[in-house]
Amino acid sequence: MVVWFLGISGSGKSTLSKDLKKHFDKKGIKSFIIDGDIVRDFYDNDLGYSKEDRVANIKRIMLSVYILEQNGIVPIVANISPFEFLREFARKKFDNYIEIYLKRDIDKITNKDFVYNDKNVVGVDLEFEEPINADLVIDTSKKNIDESLKEILKVIN
């Protein structure tokens, strides 16, 4: 199983990933969180925030996800993932790909949520392509963390 959280900055991807990891830990299920920012840091931020660089970063993430999945570890991905063609690629490559779109109104995001500070912010400078085949859509402007996690657990169980 691969659980892939996507959505604009500030939509709750990292928070819900951590909560899901805690759930898996309690159940004795091996899992690992892959956060897009951590992958960038690992590579010494050698990629920028253009569309091409974002695609390259997501492809790096996908390889890590594949390796974890093939070794019986549930990857939990927290990444903006703004491009539908890459989400479709993931759906084809992973055995049990669960796509969870954390929808958030851009107007409800605070400045602290825009970690890229004028670097082609998705949803502002670059288009965020709405998912076509998400397994679950949660409007995190309207649901709190506990409500969101309950919905997620219904889908993955």
Contacts in CASP RR format, 6 or more apart in sequence:
PFRMAT RR
TARGET T0000
AUTHOR 0000-0000-0000
METHOD contacts of the structure
MODEL  1
MVVWFLGISGSGKSTLSKDLKKHFDKKGIKSFIIDGDIVRDFYDNDLGYS
KEDRVANIKRIMLSVYILEQNGIVPIVANISPFEFLREFARKKFDNYIEI
YLKRDIDKITNKDFVYNDKNVVGVDLEFEEPINADLVIDTSKKNIDESLK
EILKVIN
1 69 0 8 1.000
1 74 0 8 1.000
1 95 0 8 1.000
1 96 0 8 1.000
1 98 0 8 1.000
1 156 0 8 1.000
2 65 0 8 1.000
2 69 0 8 1.000
2 74 0 8 1.000
2 75 0 8 1.000
2 77 0 8 1.000
2 90 0 8 1.000
2 94 0 8 1.000
2 95 0 8 1.000
2 96 0 8 1.000
2 97 0 8 1.000
2 98 0 8 1.000
3 20 0 8 1.000
3 74 0 8 1.000
3 75 0 8 1.000
3 76 0 8 1.000
3 77 0 8 1.000
3 98 0 8 1.000
3 100 0 8 1.000
3 152 0 8 1.000
3 156 0 8 1.000
4 65 0 8 1.000
4 77 0 8 1.000
4 79 0 8 1.000
4 81 0 8 1.000
4 87 0 8 1.000
4 90 0 8 1.000
4 97 0 8 1.000
4 98 0 8 1.000
4 99 0 8 1.000
4 100 0 8 1.000
5 12 0 8 1.000
5 13 0 8 1.000
5 16 0 8 1.000
5 17 0 8 1.000
5 76 0 8 1.000
5 77 0 8 1.000
5 78 0 8 1.000
5 79 0 8 1.000
5 100 0 8 1.000
5 102 0 8 1.000
6 13 0 8 1.000
6 77 0 8 1.000
6 79 0 8 1.000
6 80 0 8 1.000
6 81 0 8 1.000
6 82 0 8 1.000
6 87 0 8 1.000
6 99 0 8 1.000
6 100 0 8 1.000
6 101 0 8 1.000
6 102 0 8 1.000
6 131 0 8 1.000
7 13 0 8 1.000
7 80 0 8 1.000
7 81 0 8 1.000
7 82 0 8 1.000
7 101 0 8 1.000
7 102 0 8 1.000
7 103 0 8 1.000
7 104 0 8 1.000
7 128 0 8 1.000
8 80 0 8 1.000
8 104 0 8 1.000
8 106 0 8 1.000
8 109 0 8 1.000
8 122 0 8 1.000
8 123 0 8 1.000
8 128 0 8 1.000
9 80 0 8 1.000
9 109 0 8 1.000
9 113 0 8 1.000
9 114 0 8 1.000
9 115 0 8 1.000
9 116 0 8 1.000
9 121 0 8 1.000
9 122 0 8 1.000
10 104 0 8 1.000
10 109 0 8 1.000
10 113 0 8 1.000
11 102 0 8 1.000
11 103 0 8 1.000
11 104 0 8 1.000
11 109 0 8 1.000
11 140 0 8 1.000
12 102 0 8 1.000
12 104 0 8 1.000
12 140 0 8 1.000
12 145 0 8 1.000
13 35 0 8 1.000
13 78 0 8 1.000
13 79 0 8 1.000
13 80 0 8 1.000
13 102 0 8 1.000
14 35 0 8 1.000
14 78 0 8 1.000
15 145 0 8 1.000
16 78 0 8 1.000
16 100 0 8 1.000
16 102 0 8 1.000
16 145 0 8 1.000
16 148 0 8 1.000
16 149 0 8 1.000
16 152 0 8 1.000
17 33 0 8 1.000
17 35 0 8 1.000
17 76 0 8 1.000
17 77 0 8 1.000
17 78 0 8 1.000
18 33 0 8 1.000
19 145 0 8 1.000
19 149 0 8 1.000
20 31 0 8 1.000
20 76 0 8 1.000
20 149 0 8 1.000
20 152 0 8 1.000
20 156 0 8 1.000
21 31 0 8 1.000
21 32 0 8 1.000
21 33 0 8 1.000
21 76 0 8 1.000
23 149 0 8 1.000
23 153 0 8 1.000
24 30 0 8 1.000
24 31 0 8 1.000
24 74 0 8 1.000
24 76 0 8 1.000
25 31 0 8 1.000
29 74 0 8 1.000
30 72 0 8 1.000
30 73 0 8 1.000
30 74 0 8 1.000
31 73 0 8 1.000
31 74 0 8 1.000
31 75 0 8 1.000
31 76 0 8 1.000
32 68 0 8 1.000
32 73 0 8 1.000
32 74 0 8 1.000
32 75 0 8 1.000
32 76 0 8 1.000
33 76 0 8 1.000
33 77 0 8 1.000
33 78 0 8 1.000
34 61 0 8 1.000
34 64 0 8 1.000
34 65 0 8 1.000
34 68 0 8 1.000
34 75 0 8 1.000
34 76 0 8 1.000
34 77 0 8 1.000
34 78 0 8 1.000
34 79 0 8 1.000
35 77 0 8 1.000
35 78 0 8 1.000
35 79 0 8 1.000
36 57 0 8 1.000
36 61 0 8 1.000
36 77 0 8 1.000
36 78 0 8 1.000
36 79 0 8 1.000
37 115 0 8 1.000
39 57 0 8 1.000
39 60 0 8 1.000
39 61 0 8 1.000
39 64 0 8 1.000
40 47 0 8 1.000
40 57 0 8 1.000
43 60 0 8 1.000
47 53 0 8 1.000
47 54 0 8 1.000
47 56 0 8 1.000
47 57 0 8 1.000
48 54 0 8 1.000
48 119 0 8 1.000
49 116 0 8 1.000
49 119 0 8 1.000
49 120 0 8 1.000
49 121 0 8 1.000
49 126 0 8 1.000
50 120 0 8 1.000
51 83 0 8 1.000
51 120 0 8 1.000
51 126 0 8 1.000
54 80 0 8 1.000
54 82 0 8 1.000
54 83 0 8 1.000
54 122 0 8 1.000
54 126 0 8 1.000
55 83 0 8 1.000
55 86 0 8 1.000
58 79 0 8 1.000
58 81 0 8 1.000
58 83 0 8 1.000
58 86 0 8 1.000
59 86 0 8 1.000
61 77 0 8 1.000
61 79 0 8 1.000
62 86 0 8 1.000
62 89 0 8 1.000
62 90 0 8 1.000
62 93 0 8 1.000
64 75 0 8 1.000
65 75 0 8 1.000
65 77 0 8 1.000
65 90 0 8 1.000
65 94 0 8 1.000
66 93 0 8 1.000
66 94 0 8 1.000
68 74 0 8 1.000
68 75 0 8 1.000
69 75 0 8 1.000
69 94 0 8 1.000
69 95 0 8 1.000
80 122 0 8 1.000
80 128 0 8 1.000
81 87 0 8 1.000
82 122 0 8 1.000
82 123 0 8 1.000
82 126 0 8 1.000
82 127 0 8 1.000
82 128 0 8 1.000
82 129 0 8 1.000
83 129 0 8 1.000
84 129 0 8 1.000
84 131 0 8 1.000
84 132 0 8 1.000
87 99 0 8 1.000
87 131 0 8 1.000
87 133 0 8 1.000
88 133 0 8 1.000
90 97 0 8 1.000
90 99 0 8 1.000
91 97 0 8 1.000
91 99 0 8 1.000
91 133 0 8 1.000
98 135 0 8 1.000
98 136 0 8 1.000
98 155 0 8 1.000
98 156 0 8 1.000
99 131 0 8 1.000
99 133 0 8 1.000
99 134 0 8 1.000
99 135 0 8 1.000
99 136 0 8 1.000
100 134 0 8 1.000
100 135 0 8 1.000
100 136 0 8 1.000
100 137 0 8 1.000
100 138 0 8 1.000
100 152 0 8 1.000
100 155 0 8 1.000
101 130 0 8 1.000
101 131 0 8 1.000
101 134 0 8 1.000
101 136 0 8 1.000
101 137 0 8 1.000
101 138 0 8 1.000
102 138 0 8 1.000
102 140 0 8 1.000
102 148 0 8 1.000
103 137 0 8 1.000
103 138 0 8 1.000
103 139 0 8 1.000
103 140 0 8 1.000
103 141 0 8 1.000
104 139 0 8 1.000
104 140 0 8 1.000
104 141 0 8 1.000
105 141 0 8 1.000
106 123 0 8 1.000
106 124 0 8 1.000
108 141 0 8 1.000
114 121 0 8 1.000
114 124 0 8 1.000
120 126 0 8 1.000
122 128 0 8 1.000
131 137 0 8 1.000
135 155 0 8 1.000
136 151 0 8 1.000
136 152 0 8 1.000
136 155 0 8 1.000
138 148 0 8 1.000
138 151 0 8 1.000
138 152 0 8 1.000
140 148 0 8 1.000
143 151 0 8 1.000
END
